[in-house]
Amino acid sequence: MDNGNRQQSIAQLWNPDELVGGLEAVGALGQRLYSNADDTGSVAPSLDGKALKQRLHEAKRLLRNGRYEDAIALLGEGAVNLYHPGYMSQQLCAPAAASVVGDALASLLNQGHAVFSMSPTHSLVEDEVLAWAKQRLGLAEDFVGIPTGGGSLSNLSALLAARNFLSNWRGWRDGAWPKLTVFSTAFSHYSVARAAGMLGIGVENCLEIEGDRYGRMSVEGLAKSLTRLRDSEPAVVVLTLGNTATGAIDPIADAVAVARRIRPDVWIHVDAAHGGGLFHLSSLHETFAALKECDSVSWNPHKLFFSRFR
């Protein structure tokens, strides 16, 4: 490529016509997906890897020729159809139209969230979103929220906060802290043990509490384990509000009450990444009411919150 063609290609990256054409094509695809969410077609593309790769090359050719709608439609055909009524949300759900527009706006403005001066209005939007999440989960007003890239990072952040608090910030300051035990069930998310390993707590210090066949924690088992701890040994209890294997919910209210009675200083974390979107169910009122007595909570609204598109 000569220098002139290279400069032309670089300039095209910031061409407003490219932006408008691309957004119109994405909008056309979105309109079809939202309006044609019926039983036709399949949830997943019925194409093998070779066929998908051929379609990708064809989409690239179409984009180079400015045929945005055709290219984006082709890419859409190779995606999982989240809008199909037969799709059941596990990790992702069909996004609301407003969230698609918001995502495009966020990409267009490209604000940095490290400090307020890099994203003034967006920082306030973030505060509004966190306030909304706290209200929906019934958390106390003084809870501090941090948006993360997913439940695994949220659990890592929670265990980091627990480690720092329980070690009086020695772990953060000088890399030393007393032995820390993490209690959870065999059905807790794998990110809990991984976080313990990454933070130097140690996966060997993640101990399983017995549970029933659905993975719900035994409150009696939790009580026995906490009673065996030495008074000087800090601990974290991880409760799960909707585990990924069976969807079961630990008896959070009872577990919190027992843990606080036996070890008032124990850190209680609730992994509500999957089940947090069930806050509206009256049958879970007691469960969500207990969250305000916990020290940290993870929630991923992108999982079950919009699981029913229609």
SULCOR-V203755 format. One line per field, one symbol per residue. phi: phi as a letter, one per 30 degrees, with the letter a starting at -180 (. if undefined). burial: b if it has 9 or more other C-alpha atoms within 8 Angstrom, else e. Layout:
phi=???
burial=???
This chain:
phi=.ddddddddddddcdddddddddddddddddddddcdbddibdcddbdddddddddddddddddcicddddddddddccdddcddddcdccbbdddeddddddddddddhdccdbdddaedddddddddddddddddidddddccbdbdlddddddddddddddddchiddddbibadebcccacdcddddddddddddidjddcccdcdbddcjdddddddddddddddedcdbbcccccjdddbidcdddedddddddddbecddcccdceddedceddddcedddddddcccabcbcdddcdcdcdb
burial=eeeeebeeeeeeeeeeebbebbebbbebbeeebeeebeeeebbebeeeeeebeebbebbbebbeeebbbbbbbbbeebeebbbbbebebeebbbeeeeebeeeeebeeeeeebeeeebbeebbeebeeebeeebeebbbeeeeeeeeeeebebbbbebbbebbbebbebbbeeeeeeeebbbbbbebbeebbbbbbbeeebbbebbbebbbeeebbbbbebbbebbeeeeeebbbbbbbbbbbbeeebbbbbbebbebbbebeeebbbbbbbbbbbbbbeeeebbebbbbbbebeebbbbbbbbbbbeee
